Amino acid sequence: MVKQVLADVWETRVESPFPGLTTHAYLLTRDMGNVLFYNTSQQADIEHMLALGGVRYQFLSHRDELGESVKQIRTQFDAQLGGHLNEQAEFAEVCTPDIVFFKRQKLLENVEVIPTPGHTPGSCCFLVHSEHNRTYLFTGDTLYLTDDGWQPGMLSFSDRDALLESLKLLQTLQPDVVFSSAFSGFSGYRKVSG
């Protein structure tokens, strides 16, 4: 079952898409409609989200988060799916997004979409100004949390130069808490201030 990690953020149970990699999704509860960042296939977690007010929006940080559960979440909660323009071919294989990200933009009054290409061409981060006077940064796999700290999401298929530029941009932000989707070690998020 999802567990509360902050006043308005709930973390899904851990999933392991392949050995050595673990992931979580995070539900941001809001009066204006809850937002699920990333994706989960944990059925009990999806059901528990109903008791938390459901999912009004699901924002994927990049193509690796696509899966059959995206369709289930959309249908079960009438959720609007968001994903980047540069990954529409991959989305088309699963589910066409309702909201297409293509530039840095503010959505839903307190969620800012920040394209951060590099890990994949359509990687995005999300900066949230919480109703609880905190700022959250959801990094997807642009940043990968390990026991030794944050690492860039550089894989063999990644664009190194684009990722370095994206990391420079992220250094200008001042979040209170950072949430990655993939991590190794104990946790997928870390408080960086407050």
C-alpha positions in Angstrom: 0.0 0.0 0.0 1.2 3.6 -0.6 2.7 5.3 2.3 2.7 8.9 3.3 6.2 10.5 3.2 5.3 14.2 3.5 2.1 16.0 4.3 1.0 15.9 0.6 3.2 13.2 -0.9 2.6 9.5 -0.9 5.1 6.9 -2.2 4.1 3.6 -3.9 5.7 0.3 -3.0 9.1 -0.4 -4.6 9.2 -2.1 -8.0 12.3 -3.7 -9.6 12.1 -3.5 -13.4 15.5 -5.3 -13.6 18.2 -6.4 -11.1 19.9 -3.5 -9.4 17.2 -1.0 -10.2 14.3 0.0 -8.0 11.6 2.5 -8.6 8.8 4.3 -6.8 6.0 6.6 -8.1 4.7 9.5 -6.0 1.2 10.8 -5.6 0.9 14.5 -4.8 -2.4 15.2 -3.1 -3.9 18.5 -4.0 -7.3 20.3 -3.5 -7.2 20.9 -7.3 -6.8 17.2 -8.2 -4.1 14.7 -7.3 -1.0 14.3 -9.6 0.8 10.9 -9.9 4.4 11.4 -11.0 5.9 8.4 -12.8 4.1 5.1 -12.9 3.3 2.1 -10.8 2.0 -1.4 -11.7 1.2 -2.2 -8.0 -2.5 -3.0 -8.1 -3.0 -2.5 -4.3 -1.3 0.9 -4.5 -3.6 2.0 -7.4 -6.6 0.9 -5.4 -5.4 2.8 -2.4 -5.1 6.0 -4.4 -8.9 5.9 -4.7 -9.2 6.5 -1.0 -6.7 9.4 -1.3 -8.9 11.2 -3.9 -7.8 9.3 -7.0 -5.5 10.5 -9.8 -6.6 13.5 -11.8 -3.2 13.8 -13.7 -0.4 11.4 -14.4 2.9 13.0 -15.5 5.6 10.7 -16.9 9.2 11.9 -16.8 10.2 9.8 -19.7 9.4 6.8 -21.9 10.8 4.2 -19.6 7.8 4.8 -17.3 5.3 3.6 -19.9 3.4 0.4 -19.2 -0.1 -1.1 -19.3 -0.9 0.4 -15.9 -0.9 3.8 -17.6 -4.1 2.8 -19.4 -5.6 1.4 -16.2 -5.0 4.6 -14.3 -6.4 6.7 -17.1 -9.5 4.6 -17.3 -10.1 3.9 -13.6 -9.6 7.6 -12.5 -10.4 9.4 -15.8 -6.8 10.8 -15.4 -5.2 13.0 -17.9 -1.8 11.7 -19.0 1.2 14.0 -19.7 4.4 13.3 -21.6 7.0 15.0 -23.7 6.6 15.7 -27.5 10.0 14.0 -28.2 8.7 10.6 -27.0 5.3 10.5 -28.8 6.3 7.5 -30.8 6.9 5.5 -27.6 3.7 6.8 -26.1 1.7 5.8 -29.2 2.6 2.2 -28.5 0.8 2.4 -25.1 -1.4 5.4 -24.7 -1.5 8.8 -26.4 -1.0 11.6 -23.8 -3.7 14.3 -23.2 -1.1 16.9 -22.3 2.0 17.2 -24.4 5.1 18.9 -22.9 7.4 20.7 -25.3 8.8 23.6 -23.3 9.3 24.8 -19.8 5.8 25.7 -18.6 3.6 26.0 -15.6 0.6 23.7 -15.4 -2.1 23.2 -12.8 -1.1 26.4 -11.0 1.7 24.9 -8.9 3.5 22.4 -11.2 6.2 23.5 -13.5 7.3 21.2 -16.3 11.1 21.5 -17.0 12.3 19.6 -20.1 15.7 18.0 -19.2 16.8 16.0 -22.2 19.8 13.7 -21.9 18.8 10.5 -20.2 16.3 10.2 -23.0 15.3 12.9 -25.6 12.0 13.7 -23.8 13.1 13.5 -20.2 11.4 16.0 -18.0 11.5 17.1 -14.4 8.7 18.7 -12.4 9.0 21.5 -9.9 6.1 21.7 -7.5 5.3 24.5 -5.2 3.5 22.6 -2.5 0.4 23.9 -0.7 2.5 23.2 2.4 5.1 25.9 1.7 7.8 23.5 0.4 9.2 23.0 -3.1 9.6 19.5 -4.5 11.6 18.5 -7.6 10.6 15.3 -9.3 13.6 14.3 -11.5 12.6 11.0 -13.1 15.8 9.4 -14.1 17.7 12.6 -14.9 19.1 12.2 -11.4 19.5 8.8 -9.8 19.7 8.5 -6.1 22.3 6.1 -4.6 23.6 5.7 -1.1 26.5 7.9 -2.2 24.2 10.7 -3.3 22.8 11.9 -6.6 24.2 10.6 -9.9 23.3 11.7 -13.4 21.0 9.3 -15.3 23.7 8.5 -17.9 23.2 5.2 -19.8 24.7 3.9 -23.1 21.8 5.5 -25.1 21.9 8.8 -23.3 23.0 12.1 -24.9 25.9 13.2 -22.6 26.1 16.8 -23.7 22.3 17.3 -23.4 22.3 15.7 -20.0 25.2 17.9 -18.8 23.2 21.0 -19.9 20.1 19.7 -18.1 22.1 19.1 -14.9 23.4 22.7 -15.0 19.8 23.9 -15.2 18.7 21.8 -12.3 21.6 23.3 -10.2 19.8 26.7 -10.4 16.8 25.3 -8.6 16.4 25.3 -4.9 14.0 22.5 -3.9 13.4 21.4 -0.4 12.9 17.7 -1.4 14.1 15.8 -4.5 12.3 12.7 -5.7 13.9 10.4 -8.4 11.9 7.6 -9.9 14.9 5.1 -10.0 17.3 4.6 -7.2 19.6 2.2 -5.5 19.8 1.9 -1.8 17.2 2.8 0.8 15.1 5.6 -0.6 14.1 7.4 -3.8 13.9 10.8 -2.3 16.0 13.1 -0.1 15.3 16.3 1.8 17.9 18.9 0.7 16.8 21.7 2.9 14.4 22.5 5.7 
